[in-house]
């Protein structure tokens, strides 16, 4: 097989050297060339025809976002991996880049690291993505996050926008069938789990990249019809608790920002339970993600904070760099940030938050696992299902990567397997007190 040819674009000579050194030592990869700004990069792409481009965000002459927009116009199928700093500006630009069509991102190593540590950080985060995207023949089309300051849908007098579809193109739905609602999304091959980026789909789970460290104390449904309708899979011998859930935990990774923009804005103002979302992302990124989702939703969306009181009808995005634990303290439900070691190479980890949900809500927890690499969430889902809780997963056709949900489905503990655009409706139906299925014996 021909090597994957990579164009490295960064205005800093030290970073270009760091990245090229990592790529040149990797089997099956070669450096096609380098560029120090966006204008030079566009020229080099035309000359060198690389398989993958790594693109810095902040550059002179032509910055990364401007370059990406022009690159997408000329070469819509060329995989682009953004190389971002762990700053508010870098995180915001990276989320913008994902909405403009960047396929993935990695964060630059800290300036305080020595060279060997920096090489190792780039090696761990970048190489799996280069292999992943370099072998892909067709680019997936991302759903878009709203740009800063822009809300999705009309904003009513109360100040929050009415729920509406995500910004950007929506993938076509599969052929209609008289079954349940549906949607379809892009598909692609496999790679290790990593914070929420747009990446290809695969049913093969693999390890994930750790989020950056932050010190903490240890311790009415959307309708439609499609052939990919929700289906029921074999269930555990433990009977399901038919009472409405008291809380929802969503676990998600690769492709998460775009998928969440298709789900969270569809949750109604009347949502009767709290929703805690564990998205694999580093610090700063999770705060900006929460702010962007909040701007497009009728339900409040907040990044988790230590001691934050949990309220029904609110959505909480687990803070990057630490775990989020749900706890009952003196009769009050709160969130605690925990500096326990990474799990599944992730912090925040889905399994960690699901265990805490089990301790608080037990069988009345609804676990929802969506697109993502690896299998974070599998052990937590097993625990909740063994207690009688419900587990929903996103289906393979609508997942960008079917590692996390696929692991649960293959384990036989998923109660429902749902297309992306049916997930919000399924959550609403499951948690609506007027649909208390303990009285009917059906779900």
N, C-alpha and C positions, 0 to 999 in steps of 0.2 A: 504494500500500500504506500502511496506517495506521502511524504511528510506533510504535516499541516504548516502552512506558511503564514507567519504572523507579522503584521506591521505594527511597530511600537511607536505610539505618538505621545510625547510628553515634552514640555518645554524645559525640564530640568535634566541636565546631562547625567547627574548622579542617579536619578530615577531610571532614565533610559538604560544606563549601564546595568543597574540592578535587575531590571526586567529582562534585558537581553541575556544576561548571564544565566538567569534561571531557565529561560526558554532554550538556550543553546545546549544546556546539559541534559535536557529532557529527551527521552527517546520518542521518535515520531514527530518531532517539532523542529522547525528551522525558522530563523529570523529572516524574513524577506527584506526588511529594511527598517529604518527609523525616520521620524519626522519630529521637528521641534515646535510646530504650530499647525493649526488646522488647514491653512492654505497649502502648505507644503504637503500635508497628509493627503489632501485630495489629489494633488499631482502624482504623488507616489502610488496611490491606489490605482490610478489609471495606467501607470507604467508597470507596476509590479504584480497586480492582480492577486493580492493576498487572500487567504482563506478566512482569516480572522483579523480584526483590528482591535488593539487595546487603545483606548482614547482618554487622555487627560481631560479634566473638566475646565480648569482655569489655565489659559494659554494666551500669549500675546498674538497680535495680528488677526487671528480668528480663533475664538474660544471653542470649547468642546460642544456646547449646545448648538451653536451656529454651524459648526462642522457637521454634526450629526444630522441636522435638518437637510443640509445640502447632500450629504452622503446618502441618506435615505431616498432622496429624489433621484440620484444617479444610479445607486446600487442598492435597491430595496431588499435584496436577499443576502447582503453581506453581513455576517455576524459581527456585532460591536459589543465589546466589554468595556464599560466605563471604569476608570481608575480614579477613585475619589478620596478626598481627605475626610477624616472623622471630625468635621466641623459642621455647624449649622448651615453655613453657606454651601459646603460640599454636599451635605445630605440633601438639601433642597434642590440643588442642581441635579443630583443623581435621580431623585424622584421625578424631576422634570424630564430627564433623559429617558427614563423608563417609559414615560407617557409619550415621548417623541419617537419611540421605536428602538431604543437600546435593548439588547437582548439580556444583558446581565451586568453585574458590577462587582468590583472588589474594592476594599479600602486600603489605602496606602499604609505601610507600616509606620509606627510612631518614629519621630525624628530622634527620640532618645534611645532607640534600639541600636545595638552594635550591628555591624554588617552581617555577621552570621545569623543573628536573630531576624534581621530584616529579610535576608535571603530565604530563611525557613518560612517566614510568614507569607511572603509572595509565592513561594513554592506550594505551600499548602492550599492557598486560596485561589491562585490563578491557574495552575496547571490542569486541575480537573475541568475547569470551565473551557479552557482552550481545547482540550481533547473532546469535550462534549460538543461544542459548537463547531469545531473544525471538521467533524465527521457528519455534520448535518447538511442536508442538501437543499432544504427548503426552510425559509425563515417563518417562524410563527408570528402571527399578527397580534400585538398586545392590545388588551383593553386599556383605556387610558385613565390616569388619575387626573383630577382637575388641576389646572395650573394655579399657582398661588393667588388667593383673593377671588377666585371664581367659584361660584356655587353651581351645583347641578340642579336644574329644575327651577320653577318659579318660587320666589320667597314670599310666603304669606305675611299677613299683618303682624303675626306673632314674632317675626324676626328670623325664623328658620325656614329653609327651603322645603317645599313639598317634595316627597320622595320621587325620584325619577331615574331614568337609565344613566349609566355611566357615560362620561365623555368619551368620544372616540368610536371607531367602528366596532360593530358587534358581529362576531362570527356567525355565519349562517347556521340555521337550525337544521337538524337531520330531517329526513322525510317524515311527514305527519302520520300519526296513527291515533286511534281513538283512545289512547291511554292517558298518562299523566303529563304535566307540563315538562318542558325541556329547554335545553340550549346546547350548542356545541361550541367547542373552543379548539385552538390549535393543538397539534400533537407533535411529538418529537422523541429522540433517544434519551439515554440515562446519564446521570452523574451524581456526585456526592451531594448530600444535603447542605444547604447554605442559606444565609439570610435572604429575604424575599426579593427575588429578582425574576425576570422573565426567562424561563429556561425550558428545554424540551421535556416531553413526557416520557416516562418509562415506568414499567412495573418492577424494575429491579432496584431495591433499596440499597443505599450505600451510606457511609459515614458522612457527617456534616462538619462544617467549619464552625469553630466557636465564635460567639459574638465577643466584642471587646469587653474588657473588664471594668466594672465600677464597684468600688468597695462598699459593702453593705454589711450590717450585722448578720452573722451566720445564724443560723438557727434552722287581613283577608288575602290569602296567598296568591302570588303571581300565577296567572293561568297561561296555558298554551298546550300544545300537543306534540309529541314526538315519539319516534321509535325508541329513543334512549331514555324512556321513562323510568321513574323510580321503581326498584324491585326489591323484594324481600329475599334475604339469604338465610341459610340454615341458622337457627338460633341456639344459644346455650341452653342446657337443661334448666337453668335457673329462670323462673318465671319473671317476666318484665313487670316492673311497678307501673301500673296503669294510671296512677295519679299524675297530674301535670307536673313537669319539672319545676324545681325551685330556682334553678340557675342553669346557664349554658356555658360550656367551655368550648371555644373554637381553637383548634390547632392548625397551623398553616405555615408554609415555608416558601419554596420557590414559586414565583408567579403570584405571591400573596397580595401585594398592593393592588394589582389589577383585579384579582378575584374579589377581594374585599370591597372594592368600589362597585362591584356588581351585586353584592349581598347586603352590606350594612345599610345603604340608603333605602333599601326596600323594607326595612324593619319599621313598623308603624309607631306612632306616638303612644299608642295604647299598649305597647309591649309590657307584659306584666312581670318580667323577671330580669335580673342583670345578666349581661353577657360579657365574659372575659375572653379576650382574644390573645393567644400566644402566637405572635408572628416572629419568625427567626430574623431579627435585625439587630444591628449594634445600637449603642446609645446615640442619642440625637436623632437618628433616623426614625425611631419609634415615636418620638414626640411630634416630629413633623408629619408623620403618617397620620397620627391621631388628629392633628389640627386640620389636615386636608379632608379627612373623612368627616370630621365634625362640621365642616363647611358645606358638606353635601347631604347631610342627614337631618331628619326630624328628631331623631333620638340623640342625646348628648354623647359625644365620644371623647374620652379623656385618656391620657397616658397614665398608667398606674403610678401611685405615689405611696410611700410608706405611711400607714395609718389612715389612708383614704377610706371614708365610709362608702360601702357598696349600696347602691340604690337600684330599685327595680326600674326598668325602662332605660337604663344607662348601659353604654358599651365602654369597656376598659381595655386599652391596648397595653399588654405587658411591656414594661420598660426594658430597653435593651441593656445588656451587660450584667443583669442580675435575674434571679427567678422571682416570679410573683406568686405569693401564697395567699389563698383565701382563708380567713380565720374568723371565728366567732369569739369576741372578747366582751365580757360583761353584757352579753345579750345583744351586742352590736356586731354586724357583719363588716369586716374591714379587709383591706389589702395590706399585705406586708411584703417588703422587698427583702430578698434573702441572698446572701453571698455564698451559698453552698456551691460546691464544685459543679462544673458543667455536666450535664447528662446528655448522652448521645452526641457529645462534642458541642452541645448548644447551651447557651444561657442568654435569654430565657429558654426553658425546656417545657414542652407540652406535658410530658409525663409528670413533672414536678407539680404543675398547677392542677392537673387532673387528680393527683393524690390528695391535694388539699381540698379539692371540691368534694371528693369522696368522704373526707373526714367531716365536712360541714353539711353537705346535702345528701350524702349516701346514695340510695337508689333513685332519689329524685333529682339526679343530675343528667342533663342531656349533653353528651359529648359529640362534637361535630369535627371531623378531621378532613381537611381540604388539601388541595394540591401542594406537593412538596416532596423533596428527595429524602431518602433515608427511611427510618421507621419510628421517629420520635412520636409518641402518642400511643403506640401499640400497647405498652405495658399499662399505661394509665387507662386505656380503653378496656383492657382485660379486667382490671380491678373493678371498674365501674359496672361492666357487664355482669361480672360475677356477683355483684350486689343487687342486680336487678335493674340497673340503669339502662338508658337507651343510648345507642351509638349510631350516628348517621355518618356516612362518608360520601365524598364527591366521587362521581363516576369517572371511568378512565377516559372516555372521549372528550369530556369537558375539562379535564385536568391538564395543566401544562406539564406536570410530572406526577406520575401515579405511584410514587414510592410510598409515602405515608398512608394515604387512603388505601392503596392496594395491599399493603401489609395487613391491614385490619380486615379487609374484605376476604383475603386469602385465609386469614385465621378463623373465619366463620363467625365473627362476633358482631358484624355490622347488621343492624336491624334494617336499615334502608340504605340504598346506594342511589344517589341523586345527581342529576345534571346540575351544573352550577346555578342556573337561573331558577331552580326549584328549591334551593336550600333555604332562602329567606322564608318562603311560604311554609316549608315544612317546620321550621322553627316556630313560626307564628301559630300554626295549627297545633303543634305539640304543647305549647305553653299557654294557650288560650284557656282560661278557666271555664269558659262556656262549652269547651269541647273536652270535658273531663271524661276520659275514656275508661276510667275505673268503673263507671256505671254501665258501660255498654259492652266491655270485654273485647273491644276491637281497637285497633290503632291504624 
